Amino acid sequence: MIHHVSIPAREPRHVAVVLAELMGGQCYPFGPLEGAFMAMSGDTHGTMIEVVSPAMAREYEEFLKKSRLSVMNDPESLQRMRATHAKEAT
């Protein structure tokens, strides 16, 4: 089961609105990031899709590269920490 997904989109609000409609939920601004939105499913698991602009995704990746250099030298770790990510549970 997926609880949280983050994806980039050219029009974050529009994409989040459509995703929320598909899930039968609601779209809200994503407070920590101006211009980002989240589609909340309203299910008992708290499923949420965060939608950010491509620029925000690049900025996040640059932040990660600078924050933990030892991890960022490992290509596999870098791939797992990209701006597009998912949190799943069983």
Residue pairs with C-beta under 8 A, 6 or more apart in sequence:
1 45
1 47
1 88
1 89
1 90
2 47
2 86
2 87
2 88
3 45
3 46
3 47
3 48
3 87
3 88
3 89
4 47
4 48
4 49
4 50
4 86
4 87
5 48
5 49
5 50
5 85
5 86
5 87
6 49
6 50
6 51
6 52
6 83
6 84
6 85
6 86
7 15
7 49
7 50
7 51
7 52
7 84
8 51
8 52
8 53
8 54
8 56
8 57
8 83
8 84
9 15
9 51
9 52
9 53
9 54
10 53
10 54
12 35
12 36
12 37
12 51
12 52
12 53
13 27
13 37
13 51
15 37
15 51
16 27
16 37
16 38
16 39
16 49
16 51
17 27
17 37
17 39
19 27
19 39
19 49
19 51
20 26
20 27
20 39
20 40
20 41
23 39
23 40
23 41
23 42
23 43
23 47
23 49
24 41
24 42
25 39
25 40
25 41
25 42
25 43
26 39
26 40
26 42
27 37
27 38
27 39
27 40
28 37
28 38
28 40
29 36
29 37
29 38
30 36
30 37
30 38
30 50
30 51
30 52
33 52
33 56
35 52
35 53
35 56
36 50
36 51
36 52
36 53
36 56
37 50
37 51
38 48
38 49
38 50
38 51
39 48
39 49
39 51
40 46
40 47
40 48
41 47
41 48
45 89
52 60
52 83
56 83
57 83
57 84
58 83
60 83
61 82
61 83
64 72
64 78
64 81
65 72
65 78
71 77
71 78
71 81
72 78
